[in-house]
Amino acid sequence: MTVEKKAILQKYPRAPDVLLALLHELQRANPQNCLTPEDLALAAAHLGLPLARVRDAATFYTMFSLKPRGKHVIRVCDSPNCHLFGAWSVVEELQRLLGVGVGETTPDGLFTLELTSCLGACGVAPVMMVDDEVFGNLTPEKVRRILGELRGGG
């Protein structure tokens, strides 16, 4: 166990209700933006939970991943509302700009593109979330601008 992960565990009480927060922090601590088998085992041991329960949580919630992802995770909402307001034009533009399909990571490890069922921002559909920030009223032009900013190109 790394010093960083030991420090993370020490921040959390040994109570099952902190499982999701603990998993989030363990995932953020990994350069590949995912949970490793070691992370799941550490969380289970620290919280006194069966490993299967921890793995169930990690595979149920889309914010967690057991496989490496890019530095920035882009989630496009594919709810009926976003779909009606043009989510697929957003997805197509992202695929074109990134050169990857849904569920894939760019070769430089900077972006992973995912779909999600709802981001709870229906009033500004179509919507995407990049890491923890929500962007709404998306158009292909707005997507190009957002990606340019994330790449450092203004």
Summary of the structure (lengths in Angstrom):
residues: 154
radius of gyration: 17.0
end to end distance: 38.9
largest distance: 48.8
contacts: 443
relative contact order: 0.13
helix: 48%
strand: 12%
